[in-house]
Amino acid sequence: MAKYTHRKRQAIAETKPGQTLSQAQNDELKRLGDAFHSLGRRTTAQAYEVGGYLVRAKSILPEKALGAWIKAVCKFTPKTGRNYIAVHTNLMEYKERLEAAAVAPTVLFVLAYAEQPDVERVISAIEAGEQLTVAQVKTMVGAVPAKKATNEAVLDVGGMAGLRKIAELKVEEDSVKFLQLTTGILKRVEKAMEPLAQNRAVFKGPLQELIMDDCKHAHDLINSIAAPLQPAMVASVNWRPARLTEGTTWRKVQELLSNMGGANGWPGKDDFVPWLQAEVIPLLRFVVHGEALHDDADGEDRADAAALLDKEADDGLLAFEDVPSKVQATVENALETVSPERRDEIRSQIVFDPKPMKRQYRKLAA
């Protein structure tokens, strides 16, 4: 490997281009090199400036000579140079937003090669206050994780140290997916509410079709990330995620996503828009943008109702999946008369009182 001395770099930077280029082009290259060296630490704005300098150098030099010039003048690799060029070329429409968010050049390099919807999603998350790592950004834009082999190696580490590391990796990946889903849900809800400004109707059906599955998956993710597993009353039944601490905002988020993941969890026509305004949008903005909730009487009433339901649900009643198999079989036989698409919904609403002389089925409130 050739060792670049100061004299050799000077020869590459000035003499070699001068052999095939005009004096004006040679002077322009020198000016670009001087401008590059005048920059301080690499801020977001300066990353764009460096990219601009390299784009101009690229217009003067052939590809091979450009790589040598970048090594000699900029003191970094041609690959890094191409990254700066890509930032300047591909992210110009996002320049103001990225500069305002002070996004690091290493993140810019990832975004420079990403698809536009992915770039928009990452920028929105950063603007919402998320402190994303390069690895998280790569995951969000679908790039191959730089440390995939290292992550796989963690799966062979024993003891609590290995278990904790696996848990950290899982939470990091699940959190990115959760943010992606909730950001998309919030955008669609806010978009659906736009007609209200023109005194036009807001329709529930199209919005449900767009976001219900995402809400269901987001509910699964928040349970996976934050909810501890609780044992079932029947030992042979799988443990399931517990509800988060009563009265907390994240508990409200957990319940909201659960309700929005099923058609019956949405209110009727008259209450639909007020529900979006007073509950859905504030809670989603709490998740995506970190905004605190404003106190309101309706919210307190809903919390009281939820607390009452919790107490009722904890009074020794069993969910359908926790009841003895014989009882489940009886219910399943009865459900044969119901359309298949409604069976899961009905199962989720059934609770069972195991106390003698008081066995009954009844529906929980939505």
Backbone torsions as a table, in degrees:
resi	resn	phi	psi	omega
1	MET	NA	131.7	-177.3
2	ALA	-71.0	138.5	178.7
3	LYS	-98.2	122.7	-176.7
4	TYR	-88.4	112.5	171.8
5	THR	-87.9	168.4	179.0
6	HIS	-58.8	-39.8	-178.1
7	ARG	-66.9	-40.1	179.8
8	LYS	-66.0	-41.2	178.2
9	ARG	-61.3	-41.1	179.1
10	GLN	-62.4	-37.8	-179.3
11	ALA	-67.1	-41.1	179.4
12	ILE	-68.2	-42.4	-175.2
13	ALA	-69.9	-30.3	-173.5
14	GLU	-120.6	-50.9	-172.7
15	THR	-70.4	-47.0	-174.9
16	LYS	-63.4	-49.8	176.0
17	PRO	-58.2	-33.8	-178.8
18	GLY	-65.0	-18.2	-178.7
19	GLN	-72.7	-28.0	-177.1
20	THR	-121.8	-8.8	-176.0
21	LEU	-107.9	159.5	177.3
22	SER	-72.7	165.2	178.6
23	GLN	-62.7	-35.8	179.8
24	ALA	-64.7	-41.2	178.3
25	GLN	-67.4	-40.0	177.4
26	ASN	-62.0	-42.1	178.1
27	ASP	-64.1	-38.4	179.0
28	GLU	-64.3	-40.6	177.5
29	LEU	-62.9	-40.5	178.9
30	LYS	-65.0	-40.7	179.4
31	ARG	-64.7	-40.0	177.9
32	LEU	-63.8	-41.1	178.1
33	GLY	-63.4	-41.9	178.3
34	ASP	-64.6	-40.5	179.6
35	ALA	-64.6	-39.0	178.6
36	PHE	-62.1	-45.5	-177.8
37	HIS	-69.3	-19.1	179.9
38	SER	-79.1	-13.7	-179.8
39	LEU	-72.9	147.6	176.8
40	GLY	-89.6	-136.0	-179.7
41	ARG	-67.1	158.0	-173.1
42	ARG	-81.2	90.2	172.2
43	THR	-83.8	175.8	178.6
44	THR	-61.4	-46.0	-179.8
45	ALA	-62.1	-40.1	-178.9
46	GLN	-70.3	-28.4	174.9
47	ALA	-62.2	-40.0	176.2
48	TYR	-66.5	-39.0	178.6
49	GLU	-62.9	-46.0	178.3
50	VAL	-59.0	-44.3	178.0
51	GLY	-58.9	-40.1	178.6
52	GLY	-64.4	-41.8	177.9
53	TYR	-61.6	-43.0	-177.3
54	LEU	-71.1	-32.1	175.4
55	VAL	-62.5	-41.4	179.1
56	ARG	-68.6	-39.5	176.6
57	ALA	-63.6	-37.4	179.5
58	LYS	-64.0	-32.9	179.5
59	SER	-71.7	-15.6	-179.1
60	ILE	-99.3	-41.9	-171.8
61	LEU	-100.1	147.0	169.7
62	PRO	-68.1	164.4	-172.3
63	GLU	-54.7	-49.9	-177.2
64	LYS	-64.2	-41.4	179.4
65	ALA	-68.3	-31.5	178.7
66	LEU	-63.7	-44.7	179.1
67	GLY	-59.3	-42.9	178.8
68	ALA	-65.5	-39.5	-179.9
69	TRP	-64.7	-41.8	179.5
70	ILE	-62.4	-44.3	178.5
71	LYS	-60.8	-43.9	-173.9
72	ALA	-74.7	-42.3	-172.7
73	VAL	-91.5	-44.9	-173.7
74	CYS	-90.1	-18.4	178.3
75	LYS	65.9	26.7	168.9
76	PHE	-135.4	174.2	-171.0
77	THR	-75.1	157.7	175.1
78	PRO	-56.7	-33.7	178.7
79	LYS	-62.0	-43.5	176.8
80	THR	-63.2	-38.6	176.5
81	GLY	-60.3	-42.7	178.0
82	ARG	-64.3	-33.7	176.8
83	ASN	-63.1	-44.3	178.0
84	TYR	-63.7	-39.3	178.2
85	ILE	-63.0	-41.6	-179.7
86	ALA	-64.5	-37.7	177.5
87	VAL	-60.5	-48.5	-178.6
88	HIS	-65.6	-36.6	-175.1
89	THR	-82.6	-42.2	-170.0
90	ASN	-98.0	-18.1	-174.5
91	LEU	-115.2	18.8	-175.7
92	MET	-63.4	-35.6	-178.3
93	GLU	-69.7	-16.2	179.5
94	TYR	-102.8	6.7	-170.4
95	LYS	-55.1	-49.8	-176.4
96	GLU	-62.4	-43.6	-177.8
97	ARG	-67.8	-41.3	-179.6
98	LEU	-67.8	-38.5	177.3
99	GLU	-66.8	-41.6	179.9
100	ALA	-62.7	-33.6	179.8
101	ALA	-87.3	-2.7	179.6
102	ALA	53.0	49.9	-178.7
103	VAL	-73.6	132.9	-177.2
104	ALA	-68.0	148.4	178.5
105	PRO	-55.3	-34.8	-179.5
106	THR	-63.0	-34.2	175.5
107	VAL	-73.9	-38.9	177.6
108	LEU	-58.3	-38.0	-179.6
109	PHE	-61.2	-37.1	178.6
110	VAL	-70.6	-46.6	-177.8
111	LEU	-64.6	-29.5	-175.8
112	ALA	-62.1	-21.8	-178.3
113	TYR	-111.8	8.9	-176.1
114	ALA	-93.3	162.1	176.0
115	GLU	-72.6	153.1	-174.4
116	GLN	-57.3	-45.2	179.2
117	PRO	-61.3	-35.5	179.0
118	ASP	-69.4	-39.2	177.4
119	VAL	-61.3	-44.9	-179.3
120	GLU	-61.8	-40.6	-179.0
121	ARG	-64.8	-42.6	-179.5
122	VAL	-66.8	-44.7	-178.9
123	ILE	-62.8	-41.1	178.8
124	SER	-61.6	-40.7	178.9
125	ALA	-64.9	-41.8	179.2
126	ILE	-65.6	-41.9	178.3
127	GLU	-64.4	-26.1	178.6
128	ALA	-79.0	-2.7	177.5
129	GLY	102.6	3.5	178.4
130	GLU	-70.6	132.1	176.1
131	GLN	-95.1	83.9	-173.5
132	LEU	-84.5	137.4	173.4
133	THR	-84.4	167.4	176.9
134	VAL	-60.1	-40.3	179.8
135	ALA	-62.4	-41.0	178.6
136	GLN	-65.3	-40.7	178.8
137	VAL	-63.9	-40.9	177.5
138	LYS	-60.5	-40.1	178.4
139	THR	-65.0	-42.1	-177.6
140	MET	-65.8	-32.6	-178.7
141	VAL	-96.5	1.3	176.2
142	GLY	82.1	15.2	177.4
143	ALA	-76.4	157.0	178.5
144	VAL	-68.4	124.6	179.5
145	PRO	-56.7	134.3	-176.5
146	ALA	-67.1	-25.5	-175.4
147	LYS	-115.4	33.3	-177.8
148	LYS	-57.5	-45.7	-179.3
149	ALA	-62.2	-39.8	179.0
150	THR	-64.2	-42.2	179.4
151	ASN	-62.0	-40.4	178.9
152	GLU	-66.0	-35.8	-179.5
153	ALA	-64.7	-29.9	179.5
154	VAL	-60.3	-29.4	-178.4
155	LEU	-67.0	-10.2	178.1
156	ASP	-103.8	4.6	179.6
157	VAL	-89.5	126.5	-177.2
158	GLY	-89.1	178.9	176.0
159	GLY	75.0	-178.8	-179.0
160	MET	-66.4	-30.0	178.9
161	ALA	-62.3	-45.1	178.0
162	GLY	-65.3	-41.4	-179.9
163	LEU	-63.2	-43.2	179.7
164	ARG	-63.6	-39.4	-179.6
165	LYS	-65.5	-42.1	176.6
166	ILE	-60.1	-42.7	-179.8
167	ALA	-62.9	-41.5	179.0
168	GLU	-61.0	-45.1	-179.7
169	LEU	-63.2	-41.8	-179.1
170	LYS	-65.2	-46.2	-179.8
171	VAL	-62.7	-39.2	179.1
172	GLU	-62.0	-46.6	-179.1
173	GLU	-68.4	-43.1	-179.6
174	ASP	-65.6	-35.3	-179.7
175	SER	-65.1	-39.2	177.4
176	VAL	-63.2	-45.9	179.2
177	LYS	-62.3	-41.1	-179.7
178	PHE	-62.6	-43.0	179.1
179	LEU	-64.7	-40.7	177.6
180	GLN	-58.1	-48.3	-176.9
181	LEU	-65.3	-48.9	-176.0
182	THR	-68.4	-33.0	175.3
183	THR	-63.0	-44.8	178.5
184	GLY	-64.7	-39.9	178.9
185	ILE	-62.3	-46.7	-179.7
186	LEU	-60.3	-43.7	-179.2
187	LYS	-61.6	-40.7	-179.0
188	ARG	-70.1	-36.9	177.3
189	VAL	-65.0	-47.0	179.6
190	GLU	-63.4	-36.5	176.9
191	LYS	-65.4	-41.0	179.6
192	ALA	-64.7	-26.6	-178.2
193	MET	-83.9	-9.8	-176.2
194	GLU	-57.4	-40.1	180.0
195	PRO	-58.2	-22.9	-178.3
196	LEU	-60.5	-31.8	-180.0
197	ALA	-65.4	-24.9	177.6
198	GLN	-102.5	20.3	-179.0
199	ASN	56.6	35.1	176.8
200	ARG	-106.4	163.4	-174.6
201	ALA	-73.6	147.5	172.4
202	VAL	-107.1	123.0	-173.0
203	PHE	-98.8	134.9	-177.2
204	LYS	-77.7	-44.3	-173.6
205	GLY	-55.1	-53.1	-179.6
206	PRO	-60.7	-36.8	179.3
207	LEU	-67.9	-42.9	176.8
208	GLN	-56.4	-45.7	-178.4
209	GLU	-61.0	-34.9	-177.3
210	LEU	-75.1	-38.4	-166.4
211	ILE	-119.8	-8.2	-172.5
212	MET	-61.2	-43.5	179.4
213	ASP	-65.3	-40.3	178.6
214	ASP	-63.3	-37.5	178.0
215	CYS	-64.2	-40.9	179.3
216	LYS	-61.9	-44.7	-179.6
217	HIS	-69.3	-37.5	177.4
218	ALA	-63.6	-36.7	176.6
219	HIS	-64.5	-41.6	176.5
220	ASP	-60.1	-40.7	-176.9
221	LEU	-69.6	-42.0	-179.7
222	ILE	-66.1	-33.7	174.4
223	ASN	-65.4	-41.3	-179.5
224	SER	-66.2	-37.1	-176.1
225	ILE	-79.8	-46.0	-164.7
226	ALA	-118.3	-21.7	-172.5
227	ALA	-92.8	125.5	175.7
228	PRO	-70.2	154.9	175.8
229	LEU	-82.3	140.7	177.1
230	GLN	-119.1	139.1	-179.8
231	PRO	-65.0	147.7	173.4
232	ALA	-80.6	161.3	179.9
233	MET	-71.3	-24.1	175.8
234	VAL	-100.0	122.0	-170.1
235	ALA	-60.2	-30.1	-175.8
236	SER	-80.5	-7.1	-178.0
237	VAL	-89.8	140.5	179.8
238	ASN	-59.5	146.2	173.6
239	TRP	-68.3	154.0	-179.8
240	ARG	-135.3	161.2	-177.8
241	PRO	-62.8	138.7	177.5
242	ALA	-85.0	163.8	171.9
243	ARG	-75.4	144.6	177.8
244	LEU	-69.2	170.3	-172.1
245	THR	-56.4	129.4	-178.3
246	GLU	-58.7	138.5	177.2
247	GLY	88.7	-9.7	-179.5
248	THR	-87.7	158.0	-179.0
249	THR	-68.2	-36.8	179.5
250	TRP	-67.2	-28.9	173.4
251	ARG	-63.5	-42.0	178.2
252	LYS	-63.0	-39.0	177.7
253	VAL	-63.3	-45.1	179.4
254	GLN	-57.6	-45.9	-179.3
255	GLU	-67.9	-40.1	-179.7
256	LEU	-61.2	-47.8	-179.3
257	LEU	-64.1	-35.2	176.2
258	SER	-62.9	-45.9	179.7
259	ASN	-65.8	-42.0	-177.1
260	MET	-73.4	-14.2	178.1
261	GLY	-81.3	-3.3	177.9
262	GLY	-135.9	144.1	-175.0
263	ALA	-59.9	-34.6	-177.5
264	ASN	-74.9	-10.4	178.2
265	GLY	-83.6	-5.9	-179.6
266	TRP	-93.4	141.4	179.8
267	PRO	-72.2	170.9	178.9
268	GLY	-73.4	-179.2	-173.3
269	LYS	-56.5	-44.6	-175.1
270	ASP	-69.0	-32.1	-176.7
271	ASP	-97.6	-3.2	-171.3
272	PHE	-63.0	-55.1	-176.9
273	VAL	-65.5	-46.1	175.9
274	PRO	-57.5	-36.0	177.2
275	TRP	-63.5	-44.4	177.3
276	LEU	-61.1	-42.7	-176.6
277	GLN	-70.6	-44.3	-170.9
278	ALA	-89.9	-23.5	-173.7
279	GLU	-124.4	-54.0	-172.0
280	VAL	-65.1	-55.2	-176.6
281	ILE	-64.6	-46.3	178.4
282	PRO	-59.4	-41.3	-179.5
283	LEU	-69.8	-38.5	177.5
284	LEU	-67.8	-35.9	177.1
285	ARG	-70.9	-29.5	172.3
286	PHE	-62.0	-42.1	-179.6
287	VAL	-70.8	-49.7	-170.9
288	VAL	-81.3	-42.2	-174.2
289	HIS	-108.9	-4.4	-180.0
290	GLY	73.2	20.0	-178.1
291	GLU	-77.8	136.7	178.4
292	ALA	-72.8	151.7	178.0
293	LEU	-81.7	146.2	173.4
294	HIS	-88.3	140.8	179.7
295	ASP	-67.8	139.6	174.0
296	ASP	-151.4	150.6	-175.7
297	ALA	-64.0	-39.0	179.7
298	ASP	-60.5	-39.2	179.8
299	GLY	-62.8	-39.0	178.5
300	GLU	-65.9	-40.0	178.3
301	ASP	-62.1	-41.5	179.6
302	ARG	-65.0	-38.6	179.5
303	ALA	-65.3	-40.2	178.3
304	ASP	-63.8	-41.5	179.4
305	ALA	-64.4	-40.3	179.5
306	ALA	-65.5	-39.2	179.5
307	ALA	-63.8	-40.2	178.6
308	LEU	-63.1	-42.3	178.9
309	LEU	-64.1	-39.5	177.9
310	ASP	-61.2	-45.4	-179.1
311	LYS	-61.7	-42.2	179.8
312	GLU	-63.5	-41.7	-177.5
313	ALA	-69.0	-25.6	-177.7
314	ASP	-91.3	0.3	-177.1
315	ASP	-79.3	42.4	177.9
316	GLY	80.4	7.2	179.8
317	LEU	-82.8	145.3	-179.2
318	LEU	-106.7	139.8	170.2
319	ALA	-71.6	161.7	-175.0
320	PHE	-54.2	-43.0	-175.7
321	GLU	-70.1	-11.0	-179.2
322	ASP	-98.6	-6.8	-175.4
323	VAL	-78.6	160.2	178.8
324	PRO	-56.7	151.5	-175.1
325	SER	-60.7	-33.4	180.0
326	LYS	-64.4	-39.9	178.9
327	VAL	-68.2	-41.8	177.5
328	GLN	-57.4	-42.7	-179.4
329	ALA	-62.2	-40.2	178.7
330	THR	-61.7	-44.5	179.8
331	VAL	-65.0	-42.5	-179.5
332	GLU	-60.7	-38.3	177.3
333	ASN	-62.6	-40.7	179.0
334	ALA	-66.7	-34.1	-178.3
335	LEU	-71.9	-11.1	177.4
336	GLU	-60.6	-23.0	-179.4
337	THR	-84.6	-5.0	-177.6
338	VAL	-103.5	148.8	179.0
339	SER	-61.6	142.6	-175.2
340	PRO	-55.6	-36.2	-176.1
341	GLU	-69.5	-15.8	-179.1
342	ARG	-100.1	-6.8	-172.9
343	ARG	-66.3	-44.9	179.1
344	ASP	-60.2	-40.0	-179.6
345	GLU	-62.1	-43.4	-179.4
346	ILE	-68.4	-40.2	178.0
347	ARG	-58.0	-40.7	-177.2
348	SER	-68.0	-16.6	-176.7
349	GLN	-100.0	-2.7	-177.3
350	ILE	-91.2	133.7	170.0
351	VAL	-125.8	157.5	-172.1
352	PHE	-130.0	128.8	177.7
353	ASP	-97.0	109.9	-174.5
354	PRO	-80.4	-3.9	-175.9
355	LYS	-70.7	139.1	-179.7
356	PRO	-55.3	146.3	176.3
357	MET	67.5	-0.2	-177.7
358	LYS	-129.2	20.2	-178.9
359	ARG	-69.5	131.9	-178.3
360	GLN	-159.5	158.5	172.7
361	TYR	-112.4	139.7	174.6
362	ARG	-154.4	159.4	-176.3
363	LYS	-90.8	139.5	173.2
364	LEU	-80.8	153.4	174.3
365	ALA	-64.5	149.1	-178.3
366	ALA	-63.9	NA	NA
